[in-house]
Structure formats: C-alpha cells, structure tokens
Amino acid sequence: MLLRRALPEAKTPAPSCHLNFLTAPKRKVSSCAGRDSREIHRAMPLLAIIFGILLDVLGTGAFFASGGHAPTALIPSGFGMVLLICGLLAKLKPGIRKHVMHVAATFGLLGTFGGLGMGLPKLGAVLAHTSTRPLAVWSQIAMGTLCLIFVVLCIKSFIDARRARPQDYGSK
C-alpha cells in the first residue's frame, strides 16, 4: 500500500474506440465495433428466437403439405426448437448467453450442412421435373438457407463482440 502511493500513477492511453455507446458521439465512426454492431450482438437471442420460429413453421408446413405421412419433414422443426430454446435461455439468463448462442450457432451450422448438403444435389432433378419428392428438396434447401443466414449473423455478432472487448481482457 505504501509503495503504491509513492509511485506516480501511470497514465493509460485513451482507447481508440468508445466502449460505452451511450456516451459515444453519435456521428463518429470508430475503428472498433460501433453502436450498430453492439446492438446486433445484443439482439442475437431475439434473432435465434425468430429463426427458430421460422424453422418451426417450415417444418410443420412441410409436414402438413406432405399429407402428414412424412415425419422427416419435421426435421427443420427440430432445429428450430433448439434455436428457439437457446434464444429463450439467452434472454432469460444473460450470464449464459455466450454459451447458448454458441450452441445455437453450432446447430445452425449443422442445419446448413444438412439442409444444403441434402437439397442442392437433388435440385437438378427437381428442376427437370424428375424428382419423386420435390417438396422435400425445397424444404431442405429452405432450411439450409435459413440456417446459413443465421450462422452468418452469428459469426458477425461474435466478431463484433470480440472487437468490443477491452484490449487488456484476459491478458493476466
């Protein structure tokens, strides 16, 4: 304590970006994550809920459009439920937001690979009108596309969150 008072305090340089968007000037564009990107970062649980609902609607719609006899049409609903639950958990318990959003991004990536990986190879047959299950192919492509958009938004959010951290975070 005595030694601490005897030494002059080192002045730290001002950060190159504003870490608090409430006190940041409205027109200044910073080199770090700006106000808009932080709002996207905080909106990711809501986006997970929205994409979860969209996938649920896609799955149930495909199930009923197929006559209710193809339970595999509900696969997008399974992915949608995971995204929906992750979004709700992130909203209700902010302390675990980072973890559940990474789980949501992982399931989004799996949905992208599964949907586009299954649907795109069969797209030629659908366009040539030789496919036996065109609804399944379109459902797979729609699921893969929705999940891809979600994953891209997640990656952007993760990058913005990383840039918004203080520079000395975790350096101890």
C-alpha positions in Angstrom: 0.0 0.0 0.0 2.8 2.4 0.9 4.8 1.6 -2.2 1.7 2.1 -4.3 1.2 5.6 -3.0 4.9 6.5 -3.5 4.8 5.6 -7.2 3.1 8.0 -9.7 0.2 6.5 -11.4 0.9 5.5 -15.0 -1.4 7.2 -17.5 -3.0 4.8 -19.8 -3.7 6.0 -23.3 -7.3 6.6 -24.2 -8.9 3.7 -26.1 -9.2 4.2 -29.9 -12.9 3.3 -29.7 -15.8 4.1 -27.4 -16.7 1.2 -25.2 -19.9 2.7 -24.0 -22.3 3.5 -26.8 -24.4 5.8 -24.6 -21.5 8.3 -24.2 -20.1 7.9 -27.7 -20.6 10.7 -30.1 -23.5 9.9 -32.5 -21.7 10.7 -35.8 -18.3 9.4 -35.1 -17.4 6.1 -36.8 -14.9 4.2 -34.7 -12.4 1.7 -35.7 -13.7 -0.8 -33.1 -17.2 -2.3 -33.0 -19.6 0.6 -33.4 -23.0 1.2 -31.9 -24.9 -0.8 -34.6 -22.8 -3.9 -34.2 -23.2 -3.9 -30.5 -26.9 -3.7 -30.9 -26.7 -6.7 -33.3 -24.7 -8.6 -30.7 -27.4 -8.0 -28.0 -30.1 -8.8 -30.5 -28.8 -12.3 -31.3 -31.1 -14.1 -28.7 -34.1 -12.4 -30.4 -32.8 -13.4 -33.8 -32.3 -17.0 -32.6 -36.0 -17.0 -31.5 -37.1 -15.6 -34.8 -35.1 -18.1 -36.9 -36.3 -20.9 -34.6 -39.9 -19.9 -35.2 -39.3 -19.7 -39.0 -37.8 -23.2 -39.0 -40.7 -24.5 -36.9 -43.2 -23.1 -39.4 -41.2 -24.5 -42.3 -41.1 -28.0 -40.7 -44.8 -28.1 -39.7 -45.8 -26.6 -43.0 -43.8 -29.2 -44.9 -45.2 -32.0 -42.7 -48.8 -31.0 -43.4 -48.2 -30.3 -47.1 -46.9 -33.8 -47.4 -50.1 -35.1 -46.1 -48.8 -35.8 -42.6 -47.2 -39.1 -43.5 -43.6 -38.0 -43.7 -42.2 -37.4 -40.2 -38.8 -36.4 -41.7 -40.5 -33.2 -42.9 -40.4 -32.2 -39.2 -36.5 -32.1 -39.1 -36.5 -28.3 -39.7 -38.8 -28.0 -36.6 -36.3 -29.9 -34.5 -33.5 -27.5 -35.5 -36.0 -24.6 -34.9 -36.8 -25.8 -31.4 -33.1 -25.9 -30.5 -32.7 -22.3 -31.8 -35.8 -21.2 -30.0 -34.8 -22.7 -26.7 -31.3 -21.3 -27.0 -32.7 -17.8 -27.7 -35.1 -18.0 -24.8 -32.4 -19.2 -22.4 -30.1 -16.4 -23.6 -32.9 -13.8 -22.9 -33.8 -15.2 -19.5 -30.3 -15.9 -18.2 -27.9 -13.3 -19.6 -25.0 -15.0 -17.7 -25.1 -18.0 -20.1 -25.9 -16.0 -23.2 -22.4 -16.6 -24.7 -22.6 -20.4 -24.3 -26.1 -20.9 -25.5 -25.5 -18.7 -28.5 -22.5 -20.8 -29.4 -24.8 -23.9 -29.1 -27.3 -22.2 -31.4 -24.6 -21.3 -33.9 -23.4 -24.9 -33.9 -26.9 -26.2 -34.6 -27.3 -23.5 -37.3 -24.1 -24.8 -38.9 -25.3 -28.4 -38.7 -28.6 -27.3 -40.3 -26.8 -25.5 -43.1 -24.7 -28.5 -43.9 -27.6 -30.9 -43.6 -30.1 -28.8 -45.5 -27.9 -27.7 -48.3 -25.9 -30.9 -48.4 -29.1 -32.9 -48.9 -31.1 -30.5 -51.0 -28.6 -29.0 -53.5 -27.5 -32.3 -55.1 -31.2 -33.1 -55.8 -32.0 -29.6 -57.2 -31.3 -30.7 -60.8 -33.9 -33.5 -60.6 -36.5 -31.1 -59.2 -35.8 -28.5 -61.9 -36.0 -31.3 -64.5 -39.3 -32.4 -63.0 -38.0 -35.9 -62.4 -37.8 -35.8 -58.6 -40.2 -38.0 -56.7 -40.2 -35.7 -53.6 -39.8 -32.1 -54.8 -41.3 -30.7 -51.5 -38.6 -32.4 -49.5 -35.9 -30.9 -51.7 -37.3 -27.4 -51.4 -37.8 -27.9 -47.7 -34.1 -29.0 -47.3 -32.9 -26.0 -49.3 -35.1 -23.6 -47.4 -33.8 -25.0 -44.1 -30.2 -24.8 -45.2 -30.6 -21.2 -46.4 -32.3 -20.1 -43.2 -29.6 -21.7 -41.1 -26.9 -20.2 -43.3 -28.2 -16.7 -42.8 -28.4 -17.4 -39.1 -24.8 -18.6 -39.0 -23.6 -15.6 -40.9 -25.3 -13.3 -38.4 -23.8 -15.3 -35.5 -20.3 -15.0 -36.9 -20.8 -11.3 -37.4 -22.0 -11.0 -33.8 -19.1 -13.0 -32.4 -16.6 -10.9 -34.3 -18.2 -7.6 -33.1 -18.3 -8.9 -29.5 -14.6 -9.7 -29.7 -13.8 -6.3 -31.1 -15.9 -4.6 -28.4 -13.9 -6.1 -25.6 -11.3 -4.1 -23.8 -7.8 -4.6 -25.2 -6.3 -6.0 -22.0 -9.1 -8.5 -21.5 -7.7 -11.9 -20.5 -4.1 -10.8 -20.6 -3.3 -11.8 -17.0 
